[in-house]
């Protein structure tokens, strides 16, 4: 074989090996979930006394959902004299007037609620939470983003777990207000459920690092301050503070049976903003936190390994993109290079990882939904969307690695709790990105790879290439369609 061919084979094998490691991790999570299933129930006594709780509501230009948020929080069952609500509003539009009016109305009804506005969004969400913490009256800090609707008994069910003085955070499971709104929301719901139904439970039970998910949870104020407070040097301030708190010795509790529903992004360009922010922020946190973890002699090797997989998980996106791009030249080499036949036979071992993520997500559906078989039909949307969003997430990872700064990109919410609700013509819609063109081009390129695979009778790889075709084309075309709706 020629040197360039050998280089191709080595590089492609390296990519598959990385992907296989993360696929194996999905198998591991599923195995640990089943093995520890009986340990998942958290037992807790009811409240005998009611500690002071501050509820923080970080808001930025949320005209369509801010009223829903404030009303749901004020409807929670908790003694009024023990509850403080902070509306941390950085808005620059009509959201301010709506929020101020509601706050004044609840103040007249005897609620301890305060409206806080910053002229400059310094530090974005982390900055708002940090500012509110300065004058928070509560011993415990509950946080809800604008797209969440906490159940009335949220505090009554979560606060008792803080009877253990080592507990720094109680996190609930995210539910969905609009998972059946569209194909896009169905696919996202499956992905979120995999994280909250399987991964978060396993992390909590086996004692590895777990993360606060930014909302629908409660912090002990002392824990926040002891861990160094909210910091804005990453786009995932929640992940960052979670690791710093656990490195300080604080424990987290995850409650799978306490569900806090939220609105899933129904507009794909807004969804891609969210994915970009999560991917970049988590990668920034990995650079910041992993050196501290690997220096700690009191942490076992499995715990360090798990933290590394957790924080570097977004590396799969540039790997997936490169695999999609390199599949065609590898196919050409397989057809034209006779000495490489043994290599491709050995390469088939990596196909063992192909079922890991489908099984992982399907099992998450089976655990919490009676109609899980119906929901399973939307799995191709999730899997294809993973490839389709790999371009914008690759950009996010590269920017994090290169220390390139960017704004905290918000995810628009439109109060889409019913199918007849529409976001078309409303404010906040995200502009079309030039990366959409790249998504469509890679989709076309993948179709050419698919054609070549059929032409040369390389049928074993067809299902994978079809997933590339569907994913990139679906995300690219839907991005164009939603941009034109604007």
C-alpha positions as CSV (number, residue, x, y, z in Angstrom):
1,X,0.0,0.0,0.0
2,X,1.0,3.6,-0.6
3,X,2.0,5.8,2.4
4,X,-1.0,8.0,1.9
5,X,-3.3,5.0,2.0
6,X,-1.7,3.8,5.2
7,X,-2.2,7.3,6.7
8,X,-5.9,7.2,5.7
9,X,-6.4,3.9,7.3
10,X,-4.6,4.8,10.6
11,X,-6.6,8.1,10.9
12,X,-9.9,6.5,10.1
13,X,-9.2,3.7,12.7
14,X,-8.4,6.4,15.2
15,X,-11.7,8.1,14.6
16,X,-13.6,4.9,15.0
17,X,-11.7,4.0,18.2
18,X,-12.7,7.4,19.8
19,X,-16.4,6.9,18.8
20,X,-16.2,3.3,20.1
21,X,-15.0,4.5,23.5
22,X,-18.0,6.7,23.9
23,X,-20.3,4.1,22.5
24,X,-19.0,1.6,25.1
25,X,-19.7,4.2,27.8
26,X,-23.4,4.2,26.8
27,X,-23.4,0.4,27.2
28,X,-21.7,0.9,30.6
29,X,-24.4,3.4,31.7
30,X,-27.1,1.0,30.7
31,X,-25.4,-1.9,32.5
32,X,-25.0,0.1,35.7
33,X,-28.6,1.4,35.6
34,X,-30.0,-2.2,35.4
35,X,-27.6,-3.4,38.0
36,X,-28.4,-0.7,40.5
37,X,-32.1,-0.3,39.7
38,X,-33.3,-1.1,43.2
39,X,-31.2,1.6,44.8
40,X,-32.8,4.4,42.8
41,X,-35.5,5.3,45.3
42,X,-34.6,8.2,47.5
43,X,-36.1,8.0,51.0
44,X,-36.7,11.2,52.8
45,X,-38.8,12.5,55.7
46,X,-41.3,15.2,55.4
47,X,-40.5,18.7,56.6
48,X,-40.9,19.5,60.3
49,X,-39.6,23.1,59.9
50,X,-39.6,25.3,56.9
51,X,-36.2,26.9,56.1
52,X,-36.1,30.2,54.2
53,X,-35.9,29.6,50.4
54,X,-35.0,32.1,47.7
55,X,-36.2,31.3,44.2
56,X,-34.1,32.9,41.4
57,X,-35.7,33.4,38.0
58,X,-33.0,34.5,35.5
59,X,-34.8,36.1,32.5
60,X,-33.6,37.7,29.3
61,X,-36.2,38.8,26.7
62,X,-38.9,36.2,27.5
63,X,-42.1,38.1,26.5
64,X,-44.1,34.9,25.8
65,X,-43.3,32.8,28.8
66,X,-42.3,35.2,31.7
67,X,-45.8,35.4,33.0
68,X,-46.2,31.6,33.0
69,X,-43.0,31.3,34.9
70,X,-43.7,33.9,37.6
71,X,-47.3,32.6,38.2
72,X,-46.2,29.0,38.4
73,X,-43.5,29.8,41.0
74,X,-45.8,31.9,43.1
75,X,-48.3,29.1,43.0
76,X,-45.9,26.7,44.7
77,X,-47.0,25.4,48.1
78,X,-44.7,26.8,50.7
79,X,-45.2,29.3,53.6
80,X,-45.2,32.8,52.3
81,X,-43.0,34.1,55.1
82,X,-40.4,31.5,54.2
83,X,-40.3,32.2,50.5
84,X,-38.5,34.9,48.6
85,X,-38.7,35.3,44.8
86,X,-36.1,37.2,42.7
87,X,-37.0,38.0,39.1
88,X,-33.5,38.6,37.7
89,X,-34.4,40.4,34.5
90,X,-31.8,41.5,32.0
91,X,-34.4,42.1,29.3
92,X,-34.3,44.9,26.8
93,X,-37.9,44.6,25.5
94,X,-41.5,44.3,26.6
95,X,-40.6,41.5,29.0
96,X,-39.6,44.2,31.6
97,X,-43.0,45.7,31.7
98,X,-44.8,42.4,31.9
99,X,-42.5,41.1,34.7
100,X,-42.6,44.4,36.7
101,X,-46.4,44.5,36.5
102,X,-46.7,40.9,37.8
103,X,-44.2,41.5,40.6
104,X,-46.1,44.5,41.8
105,X,-49.4,42.6,41.7
106,X,-47.9,39.7,43.8
107,X,-46.3,42.2,46.2
108,X,-49.7,43.7,46.9
109,X,-50.9,40.1,47.6
110,X,-48.3,39.8,50.3
111,X,-45.6,37.8,48.4
112,X,-41.9,38.5,49.2
113,X,-41.0,39.1,45.5
114,X,-38.4,41.4,44.1
115,X,-37.8,42.6,40.5
116,X,-34.1,43.1,39.7
117,X,-32.9,44.6,36.5
118,X,-29.3,45.1,35.2
119,X,-28.6,47.6,32.5
120,X,-25.6,45.6,31.4
121,X,-25.6,41.7,31.0
122,X,-22.2,41.3,32.5
123,X,-21.5,37.6,33.0
124,X,-24.9,36.7,31.3
125,X,-26.8,34.2,33.4
126,X,-24.0,33.5,35.8
127,X,-23.6,37.2,36.4
128,X,-27.4,37.6,37.1
129,X,-27.4,34.7,39.6
130,X,-24.2,36.0,41.3
131,X,-25.8,39.5,41.6
132,X,-29.0,38.1,43.1
133,X,-27.1,36.0,45.6
134,X,-25.6,39.1,47.2
135,X,-29.0,40.0,48.7
136,X,-30.7,36.6,48.8
137,X,-32.4,36.0,52.1
138,X,-32.8,32.2,51.8
139,X,-30.6,29.5,53.1
140,X,-31.4,27.6,50.0
141,X,-31.5,28.9,46.4
142,X,-34.0,27.3,43.9
143,X,-33.4,28.2,40.2
144,X,-35.9,28.0,37.3
145,X,-35.2,29.1,33.7
146,X,-38.0,30.9,31.8
147,X,-39.1,27.8,29.9
148,X,-39.9,25.8,33.1
149,X,-43.1,25.3,35.0
150,X,-42.4,23.9,38.5
151,X,-45.1,21.7,40.1
152,X,-46.8,23.1,43.1
153,X,-45.2,20.7,45.5
154,X,-41.6,21.1,44.2
155,X,-40.2,22.7,47.3
156,X,-42.0,20.5,49.7
157,X,-40.6,17.4,48.0
158,X,-37.1,18.7,47.4
159,X,-36.1,20.7,50.5
160,X,-36.3,17.8,53.0
161,X,-33.2,16.2,51.4
162,X,-31.1,19.0,52.8
163,X,-31.6,17.6,56.3
164,X,-28.3,16.0,55.5
165,X,-25.8,18.8,56.0
166,X,-23.5,17.3,53.3
167,X,-26.1,17.8,50.5
168,X,-25.3,20.9,48.4
169,X,-27.7,20.4,45.5
170,X,-31.0,18.6,44.8
171,X,-31.8,18.3,41.1
172,X,-35.1,17.2,39.6
173,X,-35.8,15.5,36.3
174,X,-36.7,17.6,33.3
175,X,-40.1,16.8,31.9
176,X,-41.6,18.1,28.6
177,X,-44.5,20.5,28.0
178,X,-44.5,20.0,24.2
179,X,-42.7,16.8,23.3
180,X,-45.4,16.0,20.8
181,X,-45.3,19.3,19.0
182,X,-43.3,18.2,16.0
183,X,-40.7,15.7,14.8
184,X,-38.0,18.0,16.1
185,X,-39.4,18.1,19.6
186,X,-40.0,14.4,19.7
187,X,-36.3,13.8,18.8
188,X,-35.1,16.2,21.5
189,X,-37.3,14.7,24.1
190,X,-35.7,11.2,23.5
191,X,-32.2,12.7,23.9
192,X,-33.1,14.6,27.1
193,X,-34.7,11.5,28.6
194,X,-31.6,9.4,28.0
195,X,-29.6,11.9,30.1
196,X,-32.2,12.3,32.9
197,X,-33.6,8.8,33.1
198,X,-30.4,6.8,32.8
199,X,-27.2,8.9,33.1
200,X,-28.1,11.2,36.0
201,X,-29.5,8.3,38.0
202,X,-26.4,6.2,37.5
203,X,-24.0,9.0,38.3
204,X,-25.9,9.7,41.6
205,X,-26.1,6.1,42.7
206,X,-22.6,4.9,41.9
207,X,-21.0,8.0,43.4
208,X,-19.2,9.6,40.4
209,X,-19.4,13.3,39.5
210,X,-22.9,14.6,38.6
211,X,-24.0,18.0,37.4
212,X,-26.7,20.5,38.3
213,X,-28.6,21.1,35.0
214,X,-28.8,24.8,35.3
215,X,-32.5,24.9,36.3
216,X,-35.2,22.9,38.1
217,X,-33.0,22.4,41.1
218,X,-32.0,23.8,44.5
219,X,-28.6,24.8,45.9
220,X,-27.5,25.3,49.5
221,X,-26.3,28.9,49.5
222,X,-23.3,27.9,51.6
223,X,-22.3,25.4,49.0
224,X,-22.4,28.0,46.2
225,X,-20.1,30.4,48.2
226,X,-17.8,27.6,49.4
227,X,-17.2,26.4,45.8
228,X,-16.3,29.9,44.6
229,X,-19.7,31.3,43.5
230,X,-21.1,31.5,40.0
231,X,-18.3,32.2,37.4
232,X,-18.8,33.3,33.9
233,X,-15.6,32.1,32.2
234,X,-17.5,29.2,30.6
235,X,-20.9,29.1,28.9
236,X,-22.0,26.3,31.2
237,X,-21.8,27.9,34.6
238,X,-23.9,25.1,36.0
239,X,-21.5,22.3,35.0
240,X,-18.5,24.4,36.2
241,X,-20.0,25.1,39.7
242,X,-21.2,21.5,40.0
243,X,-17.7,20.1,39.7
244,X,-16.1,22.7,41.9
245,X,-18.6,22.0,44.6
246,X,-18.1,18.3,44.5
247,X,-14.3,18.8,44.5
248,X,-14.9,20.7,47.8
249,X,-16.7,17.6,49.2
250,X,-20.3,18.5,48.7
251,X,-22.8,15.8,47.8
252,X,-25.6,16.0,45.2
253,X,-29.0,14.3,45.2
254,X,-30.9,13.5,42.0
255,X,-34.7,12.9,42.1
256,X,-35.9,10.9,39.1
257,X,-39.5,11.0,40.4
258,X,-39.7,14.7,40.9
259,X,-40.4,16.0,37.4
260,X,-40.3,19.7,36.4
261,X,-41.7,20.2,32.8
262,X,-40.2,22.6,30.3
263,X,-40.8,23.8,26.8
264,X,-38.6,22.1,24.2
265,X,-37.3,24.4,21.4
266,X,-39.5,23.9,18.4
267,X,-37.5,26.2,16.0
268,X,-34.4,24.4,14.8
269,X,-32.1,27.4,14.6
270,X,-32.9,28.2,18.2
271,X,-32.2,24.6,19.1
272,X,-28.8,24.7,17.3
273,X,-28.0,27.8,19.4
274,X,-28.7,25.7,22.5
275,X,-26.6,22.8,21.3
276,X,-23.8,25.2,20.4
277,X,-23.9,26.8,23.9
278,X,-23.9,23.4,25.7
279,X,-21.1,21.9,23.5
280,X,-18.8,24.9,23.9
281,X,-19.5,25.5,27.6
282,X,-18.9,21.8,28.5
283,X,-15.7,21.8,26.5
284,X,-14.6,25.0,28.3
285,X,-15.4,23.4,31.6
286,X,-13.4,20.3,30.6
287,X,-10.3,22.5,30.0
288,X,-10.8,24.2,33.3
289,X,-11.7,21.3,35.6
290,X,-10.1,18.2,34.3
291,X,-6.5,19.2,35.2
292,X,-7.8,19.7,38.8
293,X,-9.4,16.3,38.8
294,X,-6.4,14.4,37.5
295,X,-4.1,16.1,40.1
296,X,-6.3,14.9,43.0
297,X,-4.7,11.8,44.6
298,X,-7.9,11.1,46.7
299,X,-10.0,10.4,43.5
300,X,-9.9,6.8,42.1
301,X,-9.0,6.1,38.5
302,X,-12.6,5.1,37.6
303,X,-13.9,8.4,39.0
304,X,-11.4,10.3,37.0
305,X,-12.1,8.3,33.8
306,X,-15.9,8.9,34.2
307,X,-15.4,12.7,34.8
308,X,-13.3,12.8,31.6
309,X,-15.9,11.0,29.5
310,X,-18.6,13.2,31.0
311,X,-16.8,16.5,30.3
312,X,-15.4,15.6,26.9
313,X,-18.5,14.0,25.5
314,X,-18.9,16.7,22.8
315,X,-15.7,15.4,21.1
316,X,-17.9,12.9,19.4
317,X,-19.3,15.7,17.2
318,X,-16.1,16.5,15.3
319,X,-15.3,12.8,15.2
320,X,-18.8,12.1,13.7
321,X,-18.3,14.9,11.1
322,X,-14.9,13.6,10.1
323,X,-16.1,10.0,9.8
324,X,-18.9,11.2,7.5
325,X,-16.4,13.1,5.4
326,X,-13.9,10.3,5.2
327,X,-16.3,7.4,4.5
328,X,-16.2,8.0,0.8
329,X,-12.4,7.9,0.3
330,X,-12.2,4.9,2.6
331,X,-14.9,3.1,0.5
332,X,-12.9,3.9,-2.6
333,X,-9.8,2.4,-1.0
334,X,-11.7,-0.7,0.0
335,X,-12.9,-1.3,-3.5
336,X,-9.6,-0.5,-5.3
337,X,-7.0,-1.6,-2.8
338,X,-6.8,-5.4,-2.6
339,X,-4.2,-5.6,0.3
340,X,-6.6,-3.7,2.5
341,X,-9.3,-6.4,2.6
342,X,-7.9,-7.8,5.9
343,X,-8.0,-4.3,7.5
344,X,-11.7,-3.9,6.7
345,X,-12.5,-7.3,8.1
346,X,-10.8,-6.3,11.4
347,X,-12.5,-2.9,11.3
348,X,-15.9,-4.6,11.6
349,X,-15.4,-5.0,15.3
350,X,-16.2,-1.4,15.8
351,X,-19.7,-2.1,14.5
352,X,-20.4,-3.6,18.0
353,X,-20.8,0.0,19.2
354,X,-23.6,0.8,16.7
355,X,-26.4,-0.3,18.9
356,X,-25.2,1.3,22.1
357,X,-26.9,4.7,21.8
358,X,-30.2,3.3,20.3
359,X,-30.5,0.9,23.2
360,X,-29.6,3.6,25.7
361,X,-32.3,6.0,24.6
362,X,-34.9,3.3,24.0
363,X,-34.4,2.0,27.5
364,X,-34.9,5.5,28.9
365,X,-38.2,5.6,27.2
366,X,-39.3,2.2,28.4
367,X,-38.5,3.2,32.1
368,X,-40.9,6.2,32.3
369,X,-43.5,6.0,29.5
370,X,-46.2,3.5,29.0
371,X,-46.3,4.4,25.3
372,X,-42.6,4.0,24.9
373,X,-43.0,1.9,21.7
374,X,-44.7,4.8,20.0
375,X,-42.0,7.2,21.2
376,X,-39.3,4.8,19.9
377,X,-40.5,5.5,16.3
378,X,-38.9,8.9,16.6
379,X,-35.4,7.5,17.4
380,X,-34.2,8.1,13.8
381,X,-34.9,11.8,14.3
382,X,-32.6,11.9,17.3
383,X,-29.8,9.8,15.8
384,X,-29.9,11.6,12.4
385,X,-30.1,15.0,14.2
386,X,-27.0,14.1,16.1
387,X,-25.1,13.9,12.8
388,X,-26.8,16.9,11.4
389,X,-25.9,19.1,14.4
390,X,-22.3,17.9,14.4
391,X,-21.2,20.8,12.2
392,X,-22.3,23.6,14.6
393,X,-21.1,21.5,17.6
394,X,-17.7,21.0,16.0
395,X,-17.4,24.7,15.7
396,X,-18.3,25.0,19.4
397,X,-15.7,22.5,20.5
398,X,-13.0,24.1,18.3
399,X,-13.8,27.6,19.7
400,X,-13.5,26.2,23.2
401,X,-10.2,24.5,22.5
402,X,-8.8,27.7,20.9
403,X,-10.1,30.0,23.6
404,X,-12.3,32.0,21.2
405,X,-14.9,34.1,23.0
406,X,-18.5,34.3,22.1
407,X,-21.8,35.6,23.4
408,X,-24.2,33.6,25.5
409,X,-26.7,32.7,22.8
410,X,-30.2,32.4,24.1
411,X,-32.8,29.8,23.1
412,X,-36.1,31.5,22.2
413,X,-39.3,30.2,23.9
414,X,-42.8,30.8,22.5
415,X,-45.2,29.2,25.0
416,X,-45.9,26.3,22.6
417,X,-47.8,24.0,25.0
418,X,-50.4,23.1,22.4
419,X,-50.0,21.9,18.8
420,X,-52.2,24.8,17.5
421,X,-49.8,27.3,19.0
422,X,-47.4,28.8,16.5
423,X,-44.0,30.5,16.7
424,X,-44.2,31.9,13.1
425,X,-44.1,35.7,13.0
426,X,-43.1,36.0,16.7
427,X,-40.0,37.8,18.0
428,X,-36.7,36.2,18.9
429,X,-36.4,33.9,15.9
430,X,-32.8,33.1,15.2
431,X,-31.1,34.2,11.9
432,X,-29.9,31.7,9.4
433,X,-26.3,30.7,9.8
434,X,-23.8,30.1,7.0
435,X,-23.2,26.7,8.5
436,X,-26.6,25.7,7.2
437,X,-25.0,25.7,3.7
438,X,-22.3,23.4,5.0
439,X,-25.0,21.0,6.4
440,X,-26.7,20.8,3.1
441,X,-23.4,20.3,1.2
442,X,-22.3,17.5,3.5
443,X,-25.8,16.0,3.0
444,X,-25.4,16.0,-0.8
445,X,-21.8,14.6,-0.4
446,X,-23.2,11.8,1.8
447,X,-25.8,11.0,-0.9
448,X,-22.9,10.6,-3.4
449,X,-21.2,8.3,-0.9
450,X,-24.5,6.3,-0.6
451,X,-24.7,6.0,-4.4
452,X,-21.1,4.8,-4.6
453,X,-21.8,2.2,-1.8
454,X,-24.7,0.8,-3.7
455,X,-22.9,0.9,-7.0
456,X,-19.9,-1.1,-5.6
457,X,-22.1,-3.4,-3.6
458,X,-20.8,-2.2,-0.3
459,X,-24.1,-2.9,1.4
460,X,-22.8,-3.3,5.0
461,X,-22.0,0.4,5.3
462,X,-25.3,1.5,3.7
463,X,-27.3,2.0,7.0
464,X,-24.6,4.2,8.4
465,X,-24.2,6.3,5.3
466,X,-28.0,6.7,5.0
467,X,-28.0,8.1,8.6
468,X,-25.4,10.7,7.5
469,X,-27.6,11.6,4.5
470,X,-30.8,11.9,6.5
471,X,-29.2,13.8,9.4
472,X,-27.3,16.5,7.5
473,X,-30.2,17.0,5.0
474,X,-32.9,17.0,7.7
475,X,-31.1,19.6,9.8
476,X,-30.0,21.8,6.8
477,X,-33.4,21.8,5.0
478,X,-35.3,22.3,8.2
479,X,-33.0,25.3,9.1
480,X,-33.8,26.9,5.8
481,X,-37.5,26.2,6.1
482,X,-37.7,27.7,9.6
483,X,-35.7,30.7,8.5
484,X,-38.1,31.4,5.7
485,X,-41.0,31.1,8.1
486,X,-39.5,34.1,9.9
